Amino acid sequence: MKKIKYLFNRIKNMNYKNFFKTIQQIHKKTGKNRILIFIDIINCGIKYQAGYIDYNLFEMYRMNAFERKTIITRGINNEYIKKYNNSKYMKYFNNKLEFNKAFNQYLNREWLELTGNNIKEFKNFCLKHENIIVKPVNDSCGHGVELIDTNKKDLKHLYQVLLEKKQILIEEVAIQCKKINDLHPDSVNTIRVVTLLGSVVVAFLRIGNNHNRVDNFNSEGLVVPIDIETGIIEYQAIDKQKNLYKKHPITHKDIVGITIPKWKKVKELCETAALEIPEVGYVGWDVCIGTKKCFLIEGNEFPGHDLYQLPPHRQSNIGLLPLFKQVEERKIGK
């Protein structure tokens, strides 16, 4: 019943122009009949709760039935969120101010909320930290995040501008370790660590590109999985256009073969933080590897499933659903 309801909602809200454009793209790539592709996409929607975007992204047209059953599709991901993330506690993750308050001990940096009545605090903050990060509290994917050099700026005017733009969360710039910084010095290159019921299930390194200030995949960034046992990167990084990189295209630093510093501490950090609000049991944590310690940048109560299982990163063409089920069985005996 859930699968049928999901499919109905997807059909109702589908962007049909992009749907048929996707079919044409797959036809050009594979030579498969368009009608058969159309039917197969509908079949995957019914059986695996996969929309046409999942079908194309995960290249389900190259997978057999057994392999398809292992993919965490959008519909399955939504089910995990609904099952383990209590909506009453979502505010601690979808509001950056609430997150900073709840997880302050894990942040390792100073921050300030602009209230409209604390211009003096803001000025003192800027005198102490010439470079600051400003963020809107309810946006995601790096939208509205800016690095500002406050030196020689009219701080009173800047304060008013930030209030008007609703960039009311001000933070000290996170400093990353040399090894991660060297990959792309213009951005903080974070580790996305996903925990399910307090256990790390998947992790990947996000690396900025083209001198952008953010490392997000949708902002030209690269992504590559990390072996959760060893902390070693064994695969090539990929960008949104599906280009693969052994070395970073700008800095030419090696990606394949590097070991993430402080890897054991990274996992411990996320598993400990997950205990703070257990009512939200499925979280994507963004971690910075600092010069002395690792610390949280933010947490996401709606972990995107799209970067987990990209075709170049799947072992034996198998997705992550079996691993998620193993964690459930171990934690709650399902």
C-alpha positions as CSV (number, residue, x, y, z in Angstrom):
1,M,0.0,0.0,0.0
2,K,2.9,2.4,0.9
3,K,4.5,1.7,-2.5
4,I,1.2,2.5,-4.4
5,K,0.7,5.7,-2.4
6,Y,4.2,6.8,-3.0
7,L,3.9,6.1,-6.8
8,F,0.5,8.0,-6.9
9,N,2.1,11.1,-5.2
10,R,5.1,11.0,-7.5
11,I,2.8,10.8,-10.6
12,K,0.7,13.6,-9.3
13,N,3.6,15.9,-8.7
14,M,5.9,14.8,-11.5
15,N,7.7,17.2,-13.9
16,Y,6.6,15.5,-17.1
17,K,8.9,17.5,-19.3
18,N,12.0,16.3,-17.3
19,F,10.5,12.8,-17.2
20,F,10.4,12.4,-20.9
21,K,13.7,14.3,-21.3
22,T,15.3,11.7,-19.0
23,I,13.8,8.8,-21.1
24,Q,15.4,10.4,-24.2
25,Q,18.8,10.7,-22.5
26,I,18.7,7.1,-21.4
27,H,17.7,6.0,-24.9
28,K,20.7,7.9,-26.4
29,K,23.1,6.4,-23.8
30,T,21.9,2.8,-24.0
31,G,20.0,2.4,-27.3
32,K,17.1,0.9,-25.5
33,N,13.6,1.4,-26.7
34,R,11.9,4.5,-25.2
35,I,8.6,2.7,-24.5
36,L,10.5,-0.1,-22.7
37,I,12.4,2.5,-20.7
38,F,9.1,4.2,-19.8
39,I,7.5,0.9,-18.7
40,D,10.7,0.0,-16.7
41,I,10.6,3.3,-14.8
42,I,7.0,2.8,-13.8
43,N,7.9,-0.8,-12.8
44,C,10.7,0.5,-10.5
45,G,8.3,3.1,-9.1
46,I,5.9,0.3,-8.1
47,K,8.5,-2.2,-6.9
48,Y,11.2,-0.1,-5.4
49,Q,9.7,3.4,-4.8
50,A,12.2,4.9,-7.3
51,G,11.2,7.9,-9.3
52,Y,12.7,8.7,-12.7
53,I,15.5,10.7,-11.1
54,D,16.6,7.7,-9.0
55,Y,16.2,5.4,-12.0
56,N,18.6,7.6,-14.0
57,L,21.0,8.6,-11.2
58,F,21.5,5.1,-9.9
59,E,21.5,3.7,-13.5
60,M,18.8,1.2,-12.5
61,Y,18.5,0.4,-16.3
62,R,21.8,-1.5,-15.9
63,M,20.7,-3.4,-12.8
64,N,18.9,-6.7,-12.4
65,A,16.0,-7.3,-10.0
66,F,18.3,-8.5,-7.1
67,E,20.5,-5.4,-7.4
68,R,17.6,-3.0,-7.6
69,K,16.3,-4.4,-4.3
70,T,19.4,-3.2,-2.5
71,I,19.1,0.5,-3.4
72,I,17.8,3.1,-0.9
73,T,15.5,5.0,-3.3
74,R,13.8,8.2,-2.5
75,G,10.7,6.5,-1.3
76,I,12.6,4.1,1.0
77,N,14.7,7.0,2.3
78,N,11.5,8.9,3.1
79,E,10.2,5.8,5.0
80,Y,13.4,5.7,7.2
81,I,12.9,9.4,8.0
82,K,9.3,9.0,8.8
83,K,10.0,5.9,10.9
84,Y,13.0,7.1,13.0
85,N,12.8,11.0,13.0
86,N,10.1,12.4,15.3
87,S,8.8,15.6,13.8
88,K,8.6,17.2,17.2
89,Y,12.4,17.2,17.4
90,M,13.1,18.2,13.8
91,K,13.7,21.8,14.8
92,Y,17.0,20.9,16.4
93,F,18.3,20.1,12.9
94,N,16.3,22.1,10.4
95,N,17.0,25.4,12.3
96,K,20.7,26.2,12.5
97,L,20.3,28.3,15.6
98,E,18.5,25.5,17.4
99,F,21.2,23.1,16.3
100,N,24.1,25.3,17.6
101,K,22.3,25.6,20.9
102,A,21.7,21.9,21.3
103,F,25.1,20.8,20.0
104,N,27.3,23.7,21.2
105,Q,29.8,21.4,23.0
106,Y,30.6,19.7,19.6
107,L,31.1,22.9,17.5
108,N,34.6,24.0,18.6
109,R,34.0,27.6,17.4
110,E,32.3,30.7,18.6
111,W,29.0,31.9,17.2
112,L,26.5,34.6,17.6
113,E,22.8,35.2,16.9
114,L,21.9,38.6,15.5
115,T,18.8,39.8,17.4
116,G,18.5,43.4,16.2
117,N,19.5,44.6,19.7
118,N,23.1,43.3,20.0
119,I,25.1,45.5,17.7
120,K,27.8,45.9,20.4
121,E,28.2,42.1,20.6
122,F,28.5,41.9,16.9
123,K,31.2,44.5,16.7
124,N,33.2,42.8,19.4
125,F,32.8,39.5,17.6
126,C,34.1,41.0,14.3
127,L,37.0,42.7,16.1
128,K,38.0,39.2,17.4
129,H,37.3,37.4,14.2
130,E,38.0,39.5,11.1
131,N,36.7,36.7,8.8
132,I,33.2,35.4,9.7
133,I,30.7,33.0,8.2
134,V,27.2,34.2,7.9
135,K,24.2,31.9,7.5
136,P,20.4,32.0,7.2
137,V,19.0,29.7,9.8
138,N,16.5,27.7,7.8
139,D,18.2,27.2,4.4
140,S,20.2,24.2,3.2
141,C,22.7,23.1,0.5
142,G,24.9,26.0,1.3
143,H,22.4,28.6,0.2
144,G,23.0,32.0,1.7
145,V,26.2,31.0,3.4
146,E,28.9,33.6,2.9
147,L,32.5,34.3,4.1
148,I,32.8,38.0,4.9
149,D,36.0,39.9,5.6
150,T,34.9,42.5,8.2
151,N,38.1,44.4,8.1
152,K,37.5,48.1,7.1
153,K,33.8,47.5,6.8
154,D,31.1,49.7,8.3
155,L,30.0,47.2,11.0
156,K,26.8,49.0,11.8
157,H,25.8,48.9,8.1
158,L,26.8,45.3,7.8
159,Y,24.7,44.4,10.8
160,Q,21.6,45.9,9.2
161,V,22.3,44.2,5.9
162,L,22.6,40.8,7.5
163,L,19.4,41.3,9.4
164,E,17.6,42.3,6.2
165,K,19.0,39.3,4.4
166,K,18.0,37.1,7.4
167,Q,21.6,35.9,7.7
168,I,21.4,36.1,11.4
169,L,23.7,33.2,12.4
170,I,27.3,34.4,12.6
171,E,30.2,32.0,13.2
172,E,33.9,31.9,13.6
173,V,35.5,30.4,10.5
174,A,36.1,26.7,10.9
175,I,39.8,25.8,10.4
176,Q,40.5,22.4,8.8
177,C,43.7,20.3,9.0
178,K,46.3,20.7,6.3
179,K,45.7,17.3,4.6
180,I,42.0,18.1,3.9
181,N,42.6,21.8,3.3
182,D,45.2,21.1,0.6
183,L,42.6,19.3,-1.5
184,H,40.7,22.5,-2.1
185,P,41.7,25.4,0.2
186,D,38.9,27.7,-0.8
187,S,36.2,25.6,1.0
188,V,35.8,23.7,4.2
189,N,35.8,20.2,2.9
190,T,33.5,18.3,5.2
191,I,32.9,14.7,6.0
192,R,29.2,13.7,5.7
193,V,28.7,10.9,8.2
194,V,25.3,9.2,8.3
195,T,24.1,7.5,11.6
196,L,21.2,5.2,11.9
197,L,20.0,4.5,15.5
198,G,23.4,5.8,16.7
199,S,25.6,3.7,14.4
200,V,27.6,5.0,11.5
201,V,26.3,3.4,8.3
202,V,27.9,5.4,5.6
203,A,30.4,8.3,5.2
204,F,31.8,10.3,2.3
205,L,34.1,13.2,1.8
206,R,32.8,16.3,0.1
207,I,35.4,18.5,-1.7
208,G,34.9,22.0,-3.1
209,N,35.8,22.8,-6.6
210,N,36.5,25.8,-8.9
211,H,37.4,28.0,-5.9
212,N,33.8,27.9,-4.6
213,R,33.4,28.6,-0.9
214,V,31.1,25.7,-0.3
215,D,31.8,22.0,-0.8
216,N,28.2,21.0,-1.9
217,F,27.7,18.5,-4.7
218,N,25.1,20.8,-6.2
219,S,27.7,23.7,-6.3
220,E,30.2,21.9,-8.5
221,G,31.6,20.0,-5.6
222,L,33.1,16.4,-5.7
223,V,32.0,13.5,-3.5
224,V,33.7,10.2,-2.7
225,P,32.9,7.5,-0.2
226,I,35.1,6.7,2.8
227,D,35.5,3.1,4.0
228,I,33.8,3.3,7.4
229,E,36.1,0.7,8.9
230,T,39.5,2.1,7.8
231,G,38.9,5.7,6.9
232,I,40.6,5.1,3.5
233,I,39.3,6.5,0.2
234,E,39.4,3.7,-2.3
235,Y,37.3,5.1,-5.1
236,Q,37.6,8.1,-7.5
237,A,35.6,11.2,-6.6
238,I,32.7,12.1,-8.8
239,D,30.9,15.4,-9.7
240,K,27.3,16.0,-10.7
241,Q,28.2,15.6,-14.4
242,K,29.5,12.1,-13.5
243,N,33.1,13.0,-14.2
244,L,35.6,10.9,-12.2
245,Y,38.7,12.2,-10.5
246,K,41.7,10.4,-9.0
247,K,43.2,13.8,-8.3
248,H,41.5,17.1,-7.7
249,P,41.0,18.9,-11.0
250,I,42.2,22.3,-9.5
251,T,44.8,21.4,-7.0
252,H,45.9,18.1,-8.5
253,K,46.1,16.6,-5.0
254,D,45.6,12.8,-4.8
255,I,42.1,11.7,-3.7
256,V,42.3,8.0,-4.2
257,G,44.3,6.3,-1.4
258,I,44.2,9.1,1.2
259,T,43.3,8.2,4.8
260,I,41.0,10.6,6.6
261,P,42.8,12.0,9.7
262,K,41.4,11.3,13.1
263,W,38.9,8.8,11.5
264,K,38.2,6.9,14.7
265,K,37.4,10.2,16.5
266,V,35.1,11.3,13.6
267,K,33.0,8.2,14.1
268,E,33.0,8.5,17.9
269,L,32.0,12.2,17.6
270,C,28.9,11.4,15.4
271,E,27.9,8.4,17.5
272,T,28.1,10.4,20.7
273,A,26.2,13.4,19.2
274,A,23.5,11.0,18.0
275,L,22.7,10.2,21.6
276,E,21.9,13.8,22.4
277,I,18.5,13.7,20.6
278,P,17.7,10.0,20.0
279,E,14.2,10.9,18.9
280,V,15.9,11.8,15.6
281,G,17.5,8.5,14.8
282,Y,18.5,9.0,11.2
283,V,21.0,11.9,10.7
284,G,23.5,13.2,8.3
285,W,26.3,14.9,10.2
286,D,28.7,17.4,8.5
287,V,32.1,17.1,10.2
288,C,35.2,19.3,9.9
289,I,38.6,17.7,10.6
290,G,40.3,20.5,12.5
291,T,44.0,20.9,13.2
292,K,43.6,19.5,16.7
293,K,40.2,17.8,16.8
294,C,37.2,17.0,14.7
295,F,33.9,18.9,15.2
296,L,30.4,19.3,13.9
297,I,29.4,21.9,11.3
298,E,25.8,20.9,11.2
299,G,23.3,18.0,11.3
300,N,20.7,17.1,8.8
301,E,17.4,15.4,9.8
302,F,16.6,14.6,6.1
303,P,19.8,12.9,4.9
304,G,19.8,12.9,1.1
305,H,20.1,9.4,-0.3
306,D,21.4,10.4,-3.7
307,L,25.1,10.5,-2.9
308,Y,25.2,7.1,-1.0
309,Q,25.1,4.7,-3.9
310,L,26.4,6.3,-7.1
311,P,27.2,3.6,-9.7
312,P,31.0,4.1,-9.7
313,H,31.0,3.7,-5.9
314,R,28.9,0.5,-5.6
315,Q,30.7,-2.7,-4.7
316,S,29.4,-5.6,-6.9
317,N,26.6,-3.1,-8.0
318,I,25.0,-3.5,-4.5
319,G,23.3,-0.6,-2.7
320,L,23.2,0.2,1.0
321,L,19.8,-1.1,2.0
322,P,21.1,-4.5,3.3
323,L,23.5,-2.6,5.5
324,F,20.7,-0.4,6.9
325,K,18.6,-3.5,7.6
326,Q,21.6,-5.1,9.4
327,V,21.8,-2.1,11.7
328,E,18.1,-2.2,12.4
329,E,18.3,-5.9,13.3
330,R,21.3,-5.3,15.6
331,K,19.7,-2.3,17.3
332,I,16.1,-3.3,17.7
333,G,16.1,-7.0,16.8
334,K,13.9,-6.6,13.8
